[in-house]
Amino acid sequence: MGVEEVLAVARAGARRLSAPEVAAAQADGALVVDTRTPAHRREQGEFPGALVIDRTVLEWRLDPTCPWRIPEASGPDLLVVVVCRHGYSSSLAAASLRAVGLHRATDLVGGVEAWIAAGFAVHRGPADVRS
């Protein structure tokens, strides 16, 4: 199975969100998590209100049953929206979060590129980086 098939499986059954839907979800309390690299965040800007969590520790920080979770990982019903540069790796990350029990985890269609193209703001920092 190639990466395109893996991506299709990750997205199957998921309700991915558009930029306006992410803005509304965030206003309603959704947790937005930015997994972009520092270089991409410098280039594109910081996503307002997002927590920055490195992809390598994402599941450990957000699994509400994990001893290494962040305080915001409040339970399995938490709506987590993962954002990345273009909306590919975020789909894989959201599927992984669903696999650890965060059944509402999803991502931003088109990533931060789509957020910016839709006219939503980014900023130059600082970011809320969680390690």
KOLRO-659098 format. One record per atom (N, C-alpha, C): residue number from 1; residue in one letter; x, y, z. Coordinates in Angstrom, 2 decimals. Layout:
% KOLRO-659098
NUM  a  X  Y  Z .
...
% end
This chain:
% KOLRO-659098
1  m  0.86  -1.18  0.00 .
1  m  0.00  0.00  0.00 .
1  m  0.90  1.24  0.00 .
2  g  0.65  2.16  -0.91 .
2  g  1.40  3.40  -0.99 .
2  g  0.83  4.49  -0.11 .
3  v  1.52  5.60  -0.07 .
3  v  1.12  6.70  0.81 .
3  v  -0.27  7.24  0.47 .
4  e  -0.64  7.26  -0.80 .
4  e  -1.97  7.76  -1.17 .
4  e  -3.07  6.87  -0.60 .
5  e  -2.83  5.55  -0.61 .
5  e  -3.82  4.63  -0.04 .
5  e  -3.87  4.78  1.48 .
6  v  -2.73  4.95  2.11 .
6  v  -2.69  5.16  3.56 .
6  v  -3.46  6.43  3.91 .
7  l  -3.27  7.47  3.13 .
7  l  -3.98  8.74  3.36 .
7  l  -5.49  8.55  3.18 .
8  a  -5.89  7.81  2.16 .
8  a  -7.31  7.57  1.92 .
8  a  -7.93  6.81  3.09 .
9  v  -7.22  5.82  3.62 .
9  v  -7.72  5.07  4.77 .
9  v  -7.84  5.99  5.98 .
10  a  -6.85  6.85  6.19 .
10  a  -6.86  7.78  7.33 .
10  a  -8.05  8.74  7.26 .
11  r  -8.41  9.12  6.06 .
11  r  -9.50  10.09  5.88 .
11  r  -10.88  9.43  5.81 .
12  a  -10.93  8.14  5.60 .
12  a  -12.21  7.44  5.44 .
12  a  -13.08  7.62  6.69 .
13  g  -14.27  8.12  6.47 .
13  g  -15.21  8.30  7.57 .
13  g  -14.98  9.52  8.43 .
14  a  -13.89  10.23  8.20 .
14  a  -13.61  11.44  8.99 .
14  a  -14.34  12.64  8.38 .
15  r  -14.82  13.50  9.23 .
15  r  -15.40  14.76  8.77 .
15  r  -14.34  15.84  8.93 .
16  r  -13.62  16.09  7.85 .
16  r  -12.57  17.10  7.86 .
16  r  -13.21  18.49  7.80 .
17  l  -12.53  19.49  8.34 .
17  l  -13.12  20.83  8.45 .
17  l  -12.46  21.83  7.52 .
18  s  -13.27  22.72  6.98 .
18  s  -12.78  23.85  6.18 .
18  s  -12.25  24.92  7.14 .
19  a  -11.58  25.90  6.59 .
19  a  -11.05  26.99  7.42 .
19  a  -12.17  27.69  8.22 .
20  p  -13.29  28.08  7.60 .
20  p  -14.36  28.70  8.40 .
20  p  -14.91  27.76  9.48 .
21  e  -14.98  26.48  9.19 .
21  e  -15.46  25.52  10.19 .
21  e  -14.48  25.38  11.35 .
22  v  -13.19  25.44  11.06 .
22  v  -12.19  25.39  12.13 .
22  v  -12.31  26.63  13.01 .
23  a  -12.47  27.79  12.40 .
23  a  -12.62  29.03  13.18 .
23  a  -13.84  28.93  14.10 .
24  a  -14.95  28.42  13.59 .
24  a  -16.16  28.27  14.40 .
24  a  -15.95  27.23  15.50 .
25  a  -15.33  26.11  15.16 .
25  a  -15.08  25.07  16.16 .
25  a  -14.17  25.57  17.26 .
26  q  -13.15  26.32  16.88 .
26  q  -12.22  26.87  17.87 .
26  q  -12.96  27.84  18.80 .
27  a  -13.83  28.65  18.24 .
27  a  -14.62  29.58  19.05 .
27  a  -15.54  28.84  20.02 .
28  d  -15.93  27.62  19.65 .
28  d  -16.80  26.79  20.50 .
28  d  -16.01  25.89  21.44 .
29  g  -14.67  26.03  21.48 .
29  g  -13.88  25.29  22.45 .
29  g  -13.04  24.16  21.91 .
30  a  -13.03  23.95  20.59 .
30  a  -12.18  22.90  20.03 .
30  a  -10.72  23.22  20.29 .
31  l  -9.94  22.19  20.46 .
31  l  -8.50  22.33  20.65 .
31  l  -7.83  22.21  19.29 .
32  v  -7.17  23.28  18.87 .
32  v  -6.44  23.26  17.61 .
32  v  -4.98  22.98  17.93 .
33  v  -4.43  21.99  17.23 .
33  v  -3.06  21.56  17.46 .
33  v  -2.28  21.69  16.16 .
34  d  -1.20  22.45  16.22 .
34  d  -0.34  22.70  15.07 .
34  d  0.86  21.77  15.15 .
35  t  1.04  20.93  14.13 .
35  t  2.16  19.99  14.10 .
35  t  3.23  20.39  13.09 .
36  r  3.15  21.60  12.54 .
36  r  4.15  22.03  11.56 .
36  r  5.53  22.16  12.19 .
37  t  6.53  22.05  11.35 .
37  t  7.90  22.22  11.81 .
37  t  8.15  23.68  12.16 .
38  p  9.17  23.95  12.98 .
38  p  9.51  25.35  13.26 .
38  p  9.77  26.16  11.99 .
39  a  10.42  25.56  11.01 .
39  a  10.71  26.28  9.76 .
39  a  9.41  26.66  9.04 .
40  h  8.46  25.76  8.99 .
40  h  7.19  26.07  8.33 .
40  h  6.41  27.12  9.11 .
41  r  6.48  27.07  10.43 .
41  r  5.80  28.09  11.23 .
41  r  6.45  29.46  11.03 .
42  r  7.77  29.50  10.93 .
42  r  8.44  30.77  10.66 .
42  r  8.02  31.32  9.29 .
43  e  7.94  30.44  8.32 .
43  e  7.59  30.85  6.95 .
43  e  6.14  31.30  6.84 .
44  q  5.22  30.52  7.39 .
44  q  3.80  30.80  7.22 .
44  q  3.20  31.66  8.32 .
45  g  3.79  31.66  9.48 .
45  g  3.24  32.35  10.63 .
45  g  2.60  31.35  11.58 .
46  e  2.32  31.82  12.79 .
46  e  1.74  30.98  13.83 .
46  e  0.22  30.97  13.70 .
47  f  -0.38  29.82  13.96 .
47  f  -1.82  29.66  13.90 .
47  f  -2.41  30.20  15.20 .
48  p  -3.29  31.18  15.14 .
48  p  -3.81  31.80  16.36 .
48  p  -4.56  30.81  17.26 .
49  g  -4.18  30.80  18.53 .
49  g  -4.85  29.98  19.52 .
49  g  -4.49  28.51  19.51 .
50  a  -3.60  28.11  18.62 .
50  a  -3.23  26.70  18.53 .
50  a  -2.15  26.35  19.55 .
51  l  -2.17  25.10  19.98 .
51  l  -1.05  24.55  20.74 .
51  l  -0.12  23.91  19.73 .
52  v  1.16  24.14  19.87 .
52  v  2.14  23.52  18.99 .
52  v  2.66  22.27  19.69 .
53  i  2.42  21.13  19.07 .
53  i  2.88  19.85  19.62 .
53  i  3.62  19.11  18.51 .
54  d  4.84  18.72  18.80 .
54  d  5.63  17.99  17.82 .
54  d  4.93  16.67  17.49 .
55  r  4.93  16.34  16.22 .
55  r  4.24  15.12  15.76 .
55  r  4.77  13.87  16.48 .
56  t  6.01  13.88  16.89 .
56  t  6.61  12.68  17.51 .
56  t  6.04  12.37  18.89 .
57  v  5.39  13.34  19.53 .
57  v  4.82  13.11  20.87 .
57  v  3.31  13.39  20.92 .
58  l  2.70  13.58  19.79 .
58  l  1.30  14.01  19.73 .
58  l  0.36  13.09  20.51 .
59  e  0.44  11.79  20.26 .
59  e  -0.48  10.86  20.92 .
59  e  -0.28  10.86  22.44 .
60  w  0.96  10.94  22.89 .
60  w  1.25  10.93  24.32 .
60  w  0.72  12.17  25.01 .
61  r  0.72  13.31  24.32 .
61  r  0.26  14.56  24.92 .
61  r  -1.25  14.70  24.91 .
62  l  -1.93  14.01  23.98 .
62  l  -3.37  14.19  23.85 .
62  l  -4.21  13.02  24.31 .
63  d  -3.63  11.84  24.49 .
63  d  -4.39  10.71  25.01 .
63  d  -4.77  11.01  26.46 .
64  p  -6.07  11.15  26.74 .
64  p  -6.48  11.53  28.10 .
64  p  -6.16  10.48  29.15 .
65  t  -5.79  9.27  28.76 .
65  t  -5.44  8.23  29.72 .
65  t  -3.93  8.13  29.95 .
66  c  -3.17  8.93  29.26 .
66  c  -1.71  8.84  29.31 .
66  c  -1.14  9.71  30.44 .
67  p  -0.17  9.20  31.17 .
67  p  0.42  10.02  32.24 .
67  p  1.19  11.23  31.73 .
68  w  1.53  11.27  30.44 .
68  w  2.30  12.39  29.88 .
68  w  1.42  13.36  29.09 .
69  r  0.10  13.28  29.31 .
69  r  -0.83  14.16  28.59 .
69  r  -0.69  15.61  29.08 .
70  i  -1.15  16.52  28.24 .
70  i  -1.23  17.92  28.63 .
70  i  -2.56  18.15  29.35 .
71  p  -2.67  19.21  30.13 .
71  p  -3.93  19.45  30.88 .
71  p  -5.16  19.59  29.98 .
72  e  -4.98  20.07  28.77 .
72  e  -6.12  20.27  27.86 .
72  e  -6.69  18.95  27.35 .
73  a  -5.98  17.85  27.51 .
73  a  -6.46  16.54  27.05 .
73  a  -7.49  16.03  28.04 .
74  s  -8.69  16.58  27.95 .
74  s  -9.71  16.42  28.98 .
74  s  -10.54  15.15  28.88 .
75  g  -10.56  14.50  27.74 .
75  g  -11.35  13.29  27.63 .
75  g  -11.57  12.89  26.19 .
76  p  -12.18  11.73  25.97 .
76  p  -12.35  11.21  24.62 .
76  p  -13.30  12.02  23.74 .
77  d  -14.13  12.86  24.34 .
77  d  -15.06  13.66  23.55 .
77  d  -14.50  15.00  23.09 .
78  l  -13.27  15.29  23.47 .
78  l  -12.62  16.54  23.07 .
78  l  -12.51  16.61  21.55 .
79  l  -12.94  17.72  20.98 .
79  l  -12.75  17.95  19.55 .
79  l  -11.35  18.51  19.35 .
80  v  -10.51  17.72  18.70 .
80  v  -9.15  18.14  18.38 .
80  v  -9.07  18.33  16.88 .
81  v  -8.58  19.50  16.46 .
81  v  -8.37  19.77  15.04 .
81  v  -6.87  19.92  14.83 .
82  v  -6.30  19.03  14.05 .
82  v  -4.87  19.06  13.76 .
82  v  -4.65  19.88  12.50 .
83  v  -3.65  20.76  12.55 .
83  v  -3.29  21.53  11.36 .
83  v  -1.83  21.28  11.01 .
84  c  -1.57  21.27  9.71 .
84  c  -0.21  21.17  9.20 .
84  c  -0.10  22.14  8.03 .
85  r  0.94  22.05  7.29 .
85  r  1.17  22.99  6.19 .
85  r  0.12  22.88  5.08 .
86  h  -0.13  21.65  4.57 .
86  h  -1.02  21.47  3.43 .
86  h  -2.23  20.56  3.68 .
87  g  -2.32  19.94  4.84 .
87  g  -3.46  19.09  5.15 .
87  g  -3.28  17.63  4.83 .
88  y  -2.04  17.18  4.73 .
88  y  -1.78  15.76  4.48 .
88  y  -1.35  15.06  5.78 .
89  s  -0.26  15.50  6.35 .
89  s  0.21  14.85  7.58 .
89  s  -0.80  15.04  8.72 .
90  s  -1.57  16.12  8.67 .
90  s  -2.59  16.32  9.70 .
90  s  -3.68  15.25  9.62 .
91  s  -3.98  14.77  8.42 .
91  s  -4.97  13.69  8.29 .
91  s  -4.46  12.41  8.95 .
92  l  -3.17  12.12  8.74 .
92  l  -2.58  10.94  9.36 .
92  l  -2.55  11.09  10.88 .
93  a  -2.21  12.28  11.35 .
93  a  -2.15  12.53  12.79 .
93  a  -3.54  12.42  13.42 .
94  a  -4.55  12.97  12.76 .
94  a  -5.92  12.89  13.30 .
94  a  -6.38  11.44  13.36 .
95  a  -6.05  10.64  12.36 .
95  a  -6.41  9.21  12.38 .
95  a  -5.73  8.51  13.55 .
96  s  -4.49  8.86  13.82 .
96  s  -3.78  8.27  14.94 .
96  s  -4.42  8.66  16.27 .
97  l  -4.89  9.89  16.37 .
97  l  -5.58  10.32  17.59 .
97  l  -6.91  9.59  17.75 .
98  r  -7.61  9.38  16.66 .
98  r  -8.85  8.59  16.75 .
98  r  -8.54  7.16  17.21 .
99  a  -7.42  6.62  16.77 .
99  a  -7.03  5.26  17.15 .
99  a  -6.74  5.14  18.65 .
100  v  -6.32  6.24  19.30 .
100  v  -6.07  6.19  20.74 .
100  v  -7.29  6.65  21.55 .
101  g  -8.43  6.81  20.87 .
101  g  -9.67  7.08  21.58 .
101  g  -10.27  8.46  21.46 .
102  l  -9.60  9.38  20.78 .
102  l  -10.16  10.72  20.59 .
102  l  -11.02  10.69  19.33 .
103  h  -12.23  10.16  19.47 .
103  h  -13.07  9.83  18.33 .
103  h  -13.50  11.04  17.50 .
104  r  -13.37  12.24  18.02 .
104  r  -13.76  13.44  17.27 .
104  r  -12.57  14.14  16.60 .
105  a  -11.39  13.56  16.70 .
105  a  -10.20  14.19  16.11 .
105  a  -10.35  14.30  14.59 .
106  t  -9.96  15.44  14.08 .
106  t  -10.07  15.72  12.65 .
106  t  -8.95  16.66  12.25 .
107  d  -9.02  17.17  11.02 .
107  d  -7.99  18.10  10.57 .
107  d  -8.57  19.16  9.65 .
108  l  -7.73  20.12  9.34 .
108  l  -8.09  21.25  8.48 .
108  l  -7.79  20.89  7.02 .
109  v  -8.82  20.87  6.20 .
109  v  -8.65  20.60  4.77 .
109  v  -7.75  21.68  4.17 .
110  g  -6.66  21.26  3.54 .
110  g  -5.76  22.21  2.89 .
110  g  -4.75  22.84  3.82 .
111  g  -4.83  22.53  5.11 .
111  g  -3.84  23.01  6.07 .
111  g  -3.81  24.52  6.22 .
112  v  -2.70  24.99  6.77 .
112  v  -2.54  26.43  7.02 .
112  v  -2.56  27.21  5.71 .
113  e  -2.13  26.59  4.62 .
113  e  -2.22  27.26  3.30 .
113  e  -3.67  27.64  3.01 .
114  a  -4.61  26.74  3.28 .
114  a  -6.03  27.02  3.04 .
114  a  -6.56  28.07  4.02 .
115  w  -6.09  28.01  5.26 .
115  w  -6.47  29.00  6.28 .
115  w  -6.11  30.41  5.80 .
116  i  -4.89  30.56  5.35 .
116  i  -4.41  31.87  4.87 .
116  i  -5.17  32.28  3.61 .
117  a  -5.35  31.35  2.66 .
117  a  -6.06  31.64  1.42 .
117  a  -7.50  32.07  1.67 .
118  a  -8.10  31.57  2.76 .
118  a  -9.48  31.94  3.10 .
118  a  -9.56  33.30  3.80 .
119  g  -8.40  33.94  4.01 .
119  g  -8.38  35.27  4.61 .
119  g  -8.26  35.30  6.11 .
120  f  -7.99  34.15  6.73 .
120  f  -7.82  34.12  8.18 .
120  f  -6.40  34.51  8.55 .
121  a  -6.27  35.12  9.70 .
121  a  -4.99  35.67  10.14 .
121  a  -4.07  34.60  10.71 .
122  v  -2.79  34.87  10.59 .
122  v  -1.74  34.17  11.33 .
122  v  -0.96  35.28  12.04 .
123  h  -0.06  34.90  12.92 .
123  h  0.73  35.92  13.60 .
123  h  2.18  35.48  13.69 .
124  r  3.04  36.34  14.14 .
124  r  4.46  36.07  14.18 .
124  r  4.95  35.55  15.52 .
125  g  4.06  35.30  16.45 .
125  g  4.49  34.67  17.70 .
125  g  4.25  35.56  18.89 .
126  p  4.51  35.04  20.03 .
126  p  5.04  33.70  20.30 .
126  p  3.96  32.64  20.15 .
127  a  4.40  31.40  20.07 .
127  a  3.50  30.26  19.96 .
127  a  3.44  29.54  21.31 .
128  d  2.35  28.84  21.56 .
128  d  2.20  28.02  22.75 .
128  d  2.75  26.63  22.42 .
129  v  4.04  26.46  22.60 .
129  v  4.72  25.21  22.24 .
129  v  4.73  24.28  23.45 .
130  r  4.25  23.06  23.23 .
130  r  4.23  22.03  24.26 .
130  r  5.23  20.95  23.88 .
131  s  6.05  20.55  24.82 .
131  s  7.03  19.50  24.50 .
131  s  6.67  18.20  25.18 .
% end
